[in-house]
Amino acid sequence: MMDNLLSSSLQVVLEIKEGSGFSFLTSPLIVVAALNGSKLESAEIRPASSPLFDTQLLWQTDKKYLRRLRTGNTALKIECFSVINEHKRDRLGYILLNLKEAQIIPKDSGIAALETWHKLLGLRSEAKSHAPELLLRFKIEEANDESAITKPSRFASIKDYRDNRGMGDAAVHLSGPHFLQIGPPESTELYELVINIQEAGNLYSVIPPSEIGAPITFQYSVMGSSYISDDFNGLQDTVANAMAVVEVKSQAAFLASYFKGFPHLTFKLYCGDKILGSASIDLQELSKFSNSKPFVKKSKIFIKTLDGKDVTEAESLNPYLKVEVSLLPKNVNLYEDNVKKMLEAPRLDAGDAPFPSRNTFTQEFQMDPLSPPPPNRVMAHLDEPEHDILSDDLLLPHEDGFMFHNDSISKQELSENDSKVRDLHGRREDVIGSPHHATVNSGKPNQLNAQTKSNFRADILPRQYIREAAQKTCEELEDWKEQQQEIFKYELKMKTEKHLKKLSEEWIKQKKDLETTLKEKIDNCQNLYRKLEEAISDLVVKSERLSLKEDELHRAKEELDRKYTTKFQELRKASQLHQFDMEQKIHAVVVEKNSLTSKLEERDREIAHLKETIAKNSSDLSKDQVAALIEDMVISLFKNYHLNYNP
């Protein structure tokens, strides 16, 4: 839904990705898309079976006008041409896309545009077998900030326009190839603005020595259009072809409002691409412009450097310009003159309506983008035709009307009267029947005669007027819808403010309670803080005392450790000495034991030998003698032992 698009400036985007089935082509291919008479075209693509276009065509307009186009089932026509030469193209086929088929993508929604293949219609017999088609993306989205084009809104009358915009906000936009539009389209007075640079002097003082002799130009902008003079020599005192004539369609009040907001006209002096200085002429007097007093001003203005300073201290040597600016009415109240002619024309009765006159007027407008688009992006601005008048108040009183007779107008003539001639450069010429076809009762401008009313009710209006009535009804419904949306937004705003007020009161009450509770808690916290400080101070004192005691204990411990170490070393040394002595004694005892053991073994051998000897001699000795002998021998042995081991 278009209601999801929040911005009032929208853009219709057609992305031509690639093609298929174009192998029969031998010449370059180009795609032309037309939306409501505004044509955009892609760059020339080399012939290929599957050409890659990667082209984006973009039309910008406002939401209200785009909704009208969608309501009227406006179609986007896409035509493929093969380029024969610079002046000749051969149409291959076309594609029709209804605006209602466009995918609506809100801003920052993250929705990807769908890509669909579309076959070309109206193909010739030799191309039908190849079935050429295009891969397209067709979407409606909000216009980007950098490319959004602001156009003046349509209003029922100039009064509504002033109420909505104010007199200090006059919009300027290109309304046709020959004039600029300031204010709403209802402003129909024509004016001629002439800017003439008559003389330029002392330019040598601002031109660098290295640039003397280089071509010099003057550039200035007025009402959104830039003008550049022809190249001239900076040493001359005249400027050739430095006059610009701008035709403006507006009203005196809007012109005064425009020049009130833009009271200065600045001329920039260029030497090649380098800006040397600038000069401004004051047009504040035009803020009081009126039709009764044409404006002509001649002024001598001095050229200053880029930082706003004089070039030289001597005023006679300063570079200057002599400029003449004039604003003259050219044709005032164009529509009033047309209405006057219609009122003075002879009245036609029912059944006497002639064929539509060939004396028609054409209106041409150019859809130009605000800024140059990138090479693969073509952009135009869609706007309602200038002849589309939304209110009859500008032409006739409320009770006036027109009388037509449909029997005398053939379908062919109506189609010719309603034909729209378009070229390939985005221009459109709307051919509209002369206003003399309508009959108005000139006797009393505010009333219709009975015959006119009866004939008007009895006849059936032609289709084009039925379509106009239906379109007007749709526009009224859209206006009503927008009014309801505004009412809803206002009511929502009021309810929101009421709810916010209630929430604010509740919040203030809760805030006071919270502040009271918070104050009590802060007091408690402060008391606890004081107690905590006292406890911390006590802990600090105790900690200092404990630190002193700890130092004393540490020193005592160190002293005890020192004494213990000394005593331990002494005891260890004594123990080692005692151990050494004991080891020596043990060693001596062991040695002595070993010697005694060896001696004992010798004695045992001697005893055994003696026993053997005794046994041999036992037969000769008595037992008593043997016992006494043995005892004596034992005693002698013990004596010898004691003598040897116990000195």
N, C-alpha and C positions, 0 to 999 in steps of 0.2 A: 504494500500500500504506500502511496505517496505521502500519507500522513506521517510515516516513519522518518521522512526526510525533514529535518528541522530547519535547514537553511532555505531562504527564499530564492536563492540563486542556484539553479540546477544545470546539469549538463547531460546531454544525450551522447553517449559514446558508442561508436561502432569500431570495433577492432577487426581488421582483416588479417588473419593469421597466414593462411596459405591457400593454394588452389590445387585442383586435381582434374585431370582429363583435358589439359590444354596442349597436348602434344601436336595437334594439327596446326598450331600457330607458327608463323615464321617471322612475324613482326612484333615489336614490343607491345606489352599489355598494360592497360591503365584502367582503373576502377573509379567511377564517378558516382557519388551518393548525393541525393537531393532530398531535403527535408523542408517541406513547406516553402519551396522555391529557393532555398539556400543550398547551393551546390558546393561540394568539396571533392577533391580528387586526389588520388594517390600519385606517387611518383611512377615513372615508367619502369616496368619490370621486363627483364629479358625473357624471351619466349622459352618455356620449359614445360615439361609434362606436369610437374608439380611446383609451380612458381611460389616463392616465399615473398609475401608482401610485407608482413610485420609493420602494418600501417595503422595508425589510430586517427579516426576522423571524429571531431568533437564539435557539437553545437551547444552553445550556452544560451540560456533564457531564464525567465523567472518562473516560479512554481505555478502561478495563476495562469499564465499563457500556455504553459506546457499541459496543464490540466485541460484547458480548452482544446488543445490539439488532440489529446487522448480521447476526450469526449466526442470529438468529431471524427474519430477513427482515421486520423491522418496517417498516411503510409510513408515509410522511408523507401525510396526507390534507389536500388543499386544497379548500375549499368556497367557492363564490361565492354571496353573498346580495344580494338587493335589499331595501333597508330601507324597509318600508312605513311604520312609525312607530317611536316609541321602544321599544315592547314587542313588535313583530312584525317578523319577517323572512321573506322568501320565498326558498327555496333554488333557485338556477338550475342548478347542476351541480357536479361535483367532479373532482379530478385525484388519482391515486394515484402516488406516487413511492416506490420502494424505496430504503432507505438505502444499498444497495450501488450504486445508480446515482449517488450523490453523488460529485462530483469532489473528490479528495483533493489539497489544495494545501499543501505544506510551507511553513514560514515563510521569508521572504526568498528564495523560489525564483524570483520574477518571472513565474510562470505565471499567465496571465489565465484567469479563469473563463469557461466556455463558456455562451453564451446559446442556449436552445432554446425553440421554440414547442410548447405542449401544449394539445390540444383538451379541452374540458370533456366529461365523461361524464355520463350520467343526465339529459340535457336533455329538456325538454318538447317537444311537437310544434311549438309556435309558435316555439321558439328554435333548433330543429335546422337550419332553413334558413339561419340567419345564421352557423352554425359558429363560435361564440365560442371564443377561445383566449387563452392568457396566455404572455407571454415571461418565462421564469424563468431564474434562476441558482441551482444547487443544489450546494453544496460543503461540505466538512468541512475545517476548519483549526484551528490552535492558537489558544487563547483569548488575547486581548490582556491585557497586564499590568494595565491599569487596570480591566478588566471581568472578570478571572478570579475565579471564585467557588470558594473552597476548601471542600470538603465532607469529612467524615470517611470514611475508607476502611472497607470491609466486612472483617471478620475472622471466622474460624471460632468464636472464643470471646473472652470478655472478657480472658482472659490474653494472647492474641495481641495484642489491642488495646493493652493496657498495655505489652507488650514493644516494640511498634512506636512508640508515641507517648510513653510516659512519663506518670507521674501528674501532671506539671505542665503538661500540654498538653491540656486538655479542650476539645473543639470544641463550639460552640454553633450550632445551626441550627434553622430553623423546621421542625418536623416535622408540624404540623397547625394547624388554625385555633384550637385551644383551649389548646395547651401548647407549650413549648419543649423541645428535645432537647439534652441535654448528654452528650457521650460517644457511644459507638457505639449503633446501634439495638438492640443486645442489652440495653441498660440499660432496664429496664421498670418501675422503681419510680416512683411518682408522688409529687410533693411540692408543697406550696403555699407560695409566697413572698409575704408580705404586707408592703407598705411603706406606712406611714401617717404623714403629716405632721399631727401633732395640734395644734400651735400655732406661730405665728410672731409674734415681738414685736420692738419697737424698730426696725421697718423704716423709720420716718421719718428715722432718722439716716443711712441709706444712699441714700435717695431724693432726687434733686435737687429743689430748691424749685420749679423749673418743672414737675416731673412729679408733684407731690403731687396726689392725686386720680385719677391715671391708673390703669388696670387693671394689676395685678401678677400674674405667674404664676411657678410653679416648674417647672423641667424637669430630669429626670434620666434616665439610661440604665442599664439592667441587662440583662445577657445579650443584648446586641445590640438590645434594644427600647427605644424612647424613650417617656417618659410626661410629659404636661403637665397640670398642675392647672388647675382652672377659674379664671377671672379673679376677683380679690378686691381689696378696698380695703386699701392698705398701712397705713392707720391703725388697722385692726382687729387683734386678737390671735388670731383663729381663721382657719383656712383651710378653705373648704368643698370637699367632694368631692376630697380630697387623698389618697385611699387607692387603692393599686394592688394587685391580686391576680394573681400570675403562677403558672400551673401548669407544673411542670417534670417532664419524664420523664428520669430518670437513675438514678444510684446514689450512695450516701453518699460513697464514695471519690472519685468524679468531681466531686461538688459541693465536697468539701473541696479537691480539686486546683484547681478553678476559682477558689474564693475565696482560695486561696493565691496564685494569680497575679494576682487582682484584689481586693485586700483593702479597697478604699475605694469608697464610694458617694458621688458628688458631686452636690449639688443646686445648680443655677444659678438665680439670681434675675433675671427678665426684667421690664423695663418697656417694653412694646411689643416692638420688635426689638432693644432695647439691653440688654446684660448689665450689671447693676449690681454683682454680686458672686457668691460661691460659698461653699458650706460642705460639708465632707466628714465622713462618719461611718465609723469604723474597724470593719470586719467581719472582722478577723484571727481572731477566735474561731471563725469558720465553717470555717477551715482544719482544725479538729479535729472537724468535725461527724460525728455518727453517728446511726443510727436510734433508738438507745436513749435519747437525750437531745435532745429538741426544743430549738430555739434561739429565744429571745425576748430582744430587747435594746431598752431605752428609753434614749435619750441626748439631751442638750441640746448642740447644736453651734452655734458662733458663725459668723456670716457675715462673710467677709473681702472686701476689695477685690480687684480683678483682679490686682494685683501681690503678693497674699498678706499684706497688712498689715491690722492691726485698724482698724476704722472710727473708733473713738474710744479715748482712753486709759482712760476709765472703763469698767470691765468691766460695770457695771450698765446702761450705756447702749448697749452693743454689740448690734446686731441678732442674733437667735438663732432657731433652730428646735428644736422638740421632736419627735423622730422615733422611731417604734416600728417595728422590723424583726423579723419572725418567720419561721422556716422550719420547717414541720411536715410529717411524713410523711402522705400522704393515702391511698395504697393501695400497700402494699409487696408485691413478688413477685407481680405480676399473672399472669404465665405459670405460676408454680408453683401458684397457686390453680386455674387452668384445668386443669392436668395432674392436680391432686388430684381435681377434679370428674370428670375422665374416668376416673381409676382407680377411683373409687367408683361409677361408673355400671354398670348390669347389662350383662353380656356378651351380645352378639348372635351367634348361630350363623349359619353360611353359609346363605343363602336366606331369612333373616329380616330382612334389612336394610330398614328402612322408607323411605318417600319422604323426600327431604331436607326437613329442618325449615325452617319459615318464620322461626324465631327466629334470624335472622342478625344479624351485627354489621357495620356499615359503617365504613369508614375513609376520611377525606377529607384530602387535602393540597393545599396551594396552591403553585404554582410562581411564586415571586416573584423578580424580578431584584434583585441586590444594590444597584444604584444606578439612578436614573431614567434611561432611555435617551433619546436624542434623539427628536423628533417622528416621524421617519420610520423609526425603528429600535425594534423591540419585542424584548425579551429575556426569556428564562425559563431556569430551571435544571432539568435533568432529573436525577432521582435515583430509586433503586429504592424501591418502596413499602415502608412500614414493616412490613407483614406478611410480607415476603419474608425468611425466616430461612434462613441458609446452612448451619447446622449443627443436627443433632438433639440435640446435647449440652445445649442450653438447655431442651429439653422432656422428652426421654426418655433412658434409658440406651441404649448402643449396640445391645443385643440386643432392645430392644423394637420393636414394629412395629404396623401398622394392618391391619385386615381389611376388604375391601370385596367386594361382590357386584355385578357389572356387570349381571346379568340383570334386577334389580329397579329399575334406574335407567334411565329412558328418555333418549333423546337430547334431547328437549325439556327435561327436568328438568336435565340436565347443562348445556345451554346457558343455562338460567335461572340455574343455580348459578354459572356462569362469566361471567355478563353483567357488563358494565362501563358504568355510567351516567355520562355526561359532559355537562357544560353548556358554555355558550359563554364562560365566564370562566376557563378553564384549570384547573378543578377536576375531580377524578375520584373516584367512589365505587366501590370494589371490594367486591362482595358475595361473601362467602365462607361456605361452609356451616358450620354449627355443629360444634365439635369433638366433640359427642356422637354424630355419625354414625359415628365410628370406634369399634371395639371393641378393648379392651385387656384382657389377662388380668390381673385384679386379684389373683389368688392369689399369684403370684410375679412381681414387677415386672421381674425380669431374665431371664425365660424366657417363651416362647410355648408353649401346649399343642400337641400333635401335630395336633389337628383344625384349628386355626387355620393352622398351617404348610402342611398338605396342601391346605386350601381355597385358601390364598393362591397356592400354586404351580399349582393346577389351573385357577384362573380367569384370564381375560384382563383386564388392567387397562383401565379406560376411557381414552379418548384423551387427556383432559387430564392424566392421570398419566403416560402415555407421553411426552407433550410435556414434562412436568416432568422426567422421567428423562433425556430427550434434552438438555434444556436444562442439567441438572446435569452431564451428560457433557461437553457443550460447555464449560461453565464450568471443569470439571476440566482439560480439554485446554488451555484458555486459561491457567489457572494453571500447568500444566506448562510451557507455552510461555514464560511469564514467568520461571519458575524456570530454565529452560534459558538464557534470555537473560541472567539474572543470573549464572549459572555461567559463561557465555561471557564476560561482561564481567569477571568476577573473574579467569578464566584469562588473558584478554587483558591485564588490568592486571598480573598476575604476570609474564607474558612481557615486557610492556613495561618493568616495573621491572628484570627481569633484563637485558634488552637495554640499558637505560639504565645499569645498573651496569657492564656490560662496556664500554660506550662511555665511561663516566666513567673507568674504569681506564685505557683506552687514551688517553683525553684527558689524564689526569694524566701518563702516561708521555711523551706527545708534548709536553706543556706543559713538563716538566722539560728535555727535549732543546732545545726552543725557547728556554727561559730560559737554558740554558748557551750556546747559539749567540748568543743576543741579548746576553748579557753580554760575550762575546768581541768581538762587533761594536761594542758600546758602548765597550769599552776602545780598540779601533782608532779609533773615531770620536773619542774623547777625545784620543788622540795626534795624529790628523790635525787636530783642533781647535787643539791647542797649536801645531803647526807652522804652521797657517794664521794664528794670531794673530801668531807671530813674523814670518812673511812680510808680514803686513799692517802690522806696526810698521815693518819695513824700507821697505816701499812708502810709508808715511807720511813717513818721514825723507827718502827720495829725492824724494818729491813736494814736500816743503817746499823742498829745495834747488833742484829744478827751478823751483819757483815764484819763488824769489829770482833765479835766472838769467833767468827769463822776464821778471821785472820790469826787470832791468838791460838786457836786450836791448830791451825795450819803450821804456825811456827813451832808449837809444842810437838806436833807430829814430826816435823822435820828434825827437831833436836833428838827425839826418841829414835827416829830412824838412824840418825848419825851415830848415837851411842850404841844402838843395837848392831849396826854394821861394824863398829870398832870392836865391840865385845865378841861378836861372831867371828871376826877375823882372828882375834887373839885366841879364842877357844879352838878355832880350826887349826891354827898354827901349833898350839900345844898338843892337840889331838894328833896332828901329823907327826910331831916329834915323838910322842908316846907310842904311836903306832910303829914308827921306825925302830925304836928301842925294842919293842916287843917282838917285832919281826926278826931283829938280830938275835935276841935271846932264843926265840923259837928255832931259828936256824941253827944256833949253837947246840941246843938241846937235841934237835933232830940229828945233827952230825954226831953228837955224843951217843945218842941212842943207836945210831947205825953202827958206830964202832963197838959199843957194848954188845950189840946183837951179834956182830961178827965174832967177838971174843967169846960170847956165850956159846956160839955154835962150835968154836974151837974146843971149849971146855967140854961141851956135850960129846964131841968126838973123842976127847981125851978120856972122859968117863966111860964111854963105850969101850974104848981101847983097854982101860983099866979093868972094866967088867970082864972083858974077854980074858985079860991076863989073870984076873982073879979066878975066873971060871977054870982056867987052865991049872991054876995053882990051888984050887979049892980042895983038890984031893989031898994035897999035902998039908994044908992048914985046917985048922978046926974052924968050926963055925964062929966061935967067939973071936978068934983072931981075925976072921974075915970081917965080922961086924965092927970090931974095933978099928981095923984098918980102914974100913969104908968111912967110918965116922971121922977118923983122923984126916982122911983125904978130903972129906966134905968141909971140914972146919978149915983146913988149909986153903981150900979153894975160896971160901967166903972171906977169909982174911985177905987173900990176895985181891979179891974183888973190891973190898972196902979200901984197901990201900991204893988201888989204882984209880978208883972213881970218887973217893972222898978223901982228898988230901988234907 
